Amino acid sequence: MATVRITWRKSAIGYGADQKETIRKLGLRRLNQSVEHPDSPSLRGMISRVAHLVEVGEGESR
């Protein structure tokens, strides 16, 4: 199964609480932190909500 690597690149200060909550639900706690998740439509929807704050790449193959 494909994975997606998400890196938090821009601060969420000044953005709505819904976007801050989405960042947390993606598992990101600190700026420049990266996490990997299995690719799914719901994950892609979360990423699209905060695309201006994160950088998305391909995860490592398993």
C-alpha positions in Angstrom: 0.0 0.0 0.0 1.3 3.5 -0.8 2.2 5.9 1.9 2.2 9.7 1.9 4.8 11.8 3.8 3.5 15.0 5.2 5.8 17.7 6.5 4.5 20.8 8.4 6.3 23.8 6.8 4.3 26.9 7.7 2.9 28.0 11.0 -0.8 27.9 11.6 -0.8 31.1 13.6 -3.4 33.4 12.1 -5.4 30.6 10.5 -8.8 29.2 11.7 -9.2 26.7 14.5 -10.4 24.1 12.0 -7.1 24.3 10.2 -5.1 24.0 13.4 -7.2 21.0 14.4 -6.6 19.4 11.0 -2.8 19.8 11.5 -3.1 18.0 14.9 -5.2 15.2 13.5 -2.6 14.6 10.8 -0.3 13.8 13.8 1.9 17.0 13.4 3.0 18.6 16.6 6.0 20.8 15.6 7.0 22.9 12.6 9.2 20.9 10.2 8.0 17.6 11.6 7.2 14.8 9.1 4.8 11.9 9.4 3.8 9.1 7.1 0.2 7.8 6.7 -1.3 5.2 4.3 -2.8 7.0 1.3 -6.6 7.2 1.4 -9.3 9.6 0.2 -10.0 10.9 3.7 -6.3 11.7 4.2 -6.2 13.5 0.8 -9.2 15.6 1.9 -7.4 16.6 5.1 -4.3 17.5 3.2 -6.3 19.7 0.8 -7.6 21.7 3.7 -4.1 22.6 4.9 -2.2 22.4 1.6 -0.8 25.9 2.1 0.8 24.9 5.4 2.2 21.4 4.5 4.5 19.8 2.0 3.4 16.4 0.6 5.6 13.8 -0.8 5.8 10.1 -1.4 6.5 7.9 1.6 9.0 5.0 1.8 8.0 1.7 0.2 7.2 -1.1 2.6 
